[in-house]
Amino acid sequence: RMDQALLLVRNELPAPGLRLAARSGSCHQCLYQFLAFVPPSNGSLRKPGTASVMVDTQHPLTLLLNSSVGDTELCKIQYHFGEFGNYSLVVKTLSASTKTVSCDLIINEGPINSYLPILFAFLVYMGILAVLIVGRLFMKIDPVRNWVYKKLNPRETDRLINSELGSPNTTESINCDPTPHLWSSASRQRLHSLDTFRGFSLVIMVFVNYGGGKYWFFKHESWNGKLHFPSALFSRFVFIMGTSIALSLSSMLRWGSSKLKVLRKILWRSFLLILLGIIVVNPNYCLGPLSWDNLRIPGVLQRLGFTYLVVAALELLFTKAESGAWEALYPGLQDILPYWPQWIFILILEVTWLCLTFLLPVPDCPRGYLGPGGIGDFGNYPNCTGGAAGYIDRLLLGEKHIYQHPSSSVTYQTTMPYDPEGILGTINSIVTAFLGLQAGKITLFYKDQHKQIMIRFIIWSIIMGIISAVLTKCSKEEGFIPINKNLWSISYVTTTSCFAFILLLLIYYVVDVKKLWSGAPFFYPGMNSILVYIGHEVFENYFPFKWKMQDSQSHAEHLTQNLTATTLWVIISYLLYRRRIFWKI
């Protein structure tokens, strides 16, 4: 199977037999897991005892061979097996006098290179990009452009050529309706970098949700871990939602909407997001008719909806029309000082998270436990998955109404349900959105001052990075508060926000400052993010987004299917953009 290799253990030692156990390199402080009993050799027939097992190839393994009597350790081997490889582990005595045991690992059949499909897909997409760039350059040549327009629409050739040559009457162009002109003007005023940022995060999120080619590095970390694409996607989405809140509320108030009207819109949008998450994008409804008995209450859209409600209401409540005395004295802090009540509120929220996480008593668990439970922490706390976060969800929502198969269940073999979008983690998602809100305020207060905006993005990124370094001690497991997406820990917030500020800075510089890139194709799904997200969840198991594969154990087939489905949603969002169809809640 994918992510597995075959290991044949040959035992040339006399009785007793051997016990083979293994521990994954991704499993922190885990118990060894029993794999197989290897019988002793038959001395009279000179026939070794054998046992075959499947071993994991996603992470390095530590193999432990003990005697079946007395549990004496004979040898320990650390090795990273290759996918579909065939290996032999030969256990024998080097010297009869010293009884020294040797364990030799032999490669019978080499593993395959499962990363070639990724390289091929990358080259294909780069080829398509190169063709589009060359085509765009050719379209800037007048004879080529006129010839293409003539072939596409010969009836409008003369009028189109006149328009392209600069006909003074704009109403004589192809579309005589002046509305598109106004719409395009508004579009140009919009910060394309925000939609590009959102679309970039969304496209990768869709690809990962569809399976990511079944590659282990496109899966979420089992528990604590280094930050990679899947672990940071949702956080970036929350971050840019906060940025959009600052711009959209400012626009609505500037155009004369009352705060009461804006508040009603905030409440309605939050309600719809939560409702869509519970009823439409709910994984348990596929098991049968939607029923309260097994309905998952938390979820991605639910967290987005509640986070949006809190951050948008907070921004609306403390919006100021005029600058005060502090801002006049400290103009460099004009995007912070007017909103000190917001910062106090966020600080209170964070203190609440810290107190609940580290001080709340959890039955049969150590206070302040942040581990995965299961076989982690040497199996001492098997039912403590998530500590206070898991306990609060199980207490308030019930075990049947939260996520039943967390990412920790595979590596750490946890049996307790745990929801990565639970109640306690939502507090820190609000903090993430608030940091995104700060990015939006920067773009508003320093409008068209590109240098000032980029400097502040860099400063915020450095601040977040320093806080992350202190909280984690620059370590995966040994910090005060490790980076953990399942817990949505504060170190996860600061680390993802650090990189979000950097990514937004780069996209802003390339797209809105230098205008070297239009943001395509990510710009299009970014303009229809809710539709794309809900659509890819609802139609996940329907053709052409999914089909029956001939070899379900092939990374190449899974990657082809997942990339095709993701590309289709990008195309759909582009067609909707061309028709000016935007689904707004």
Disulfide bonds with the S-S distance in Angstrom:
Cys27-Cys30 1.71
Cys75-Cys103 1.93
Cys365-Cys384 1.90
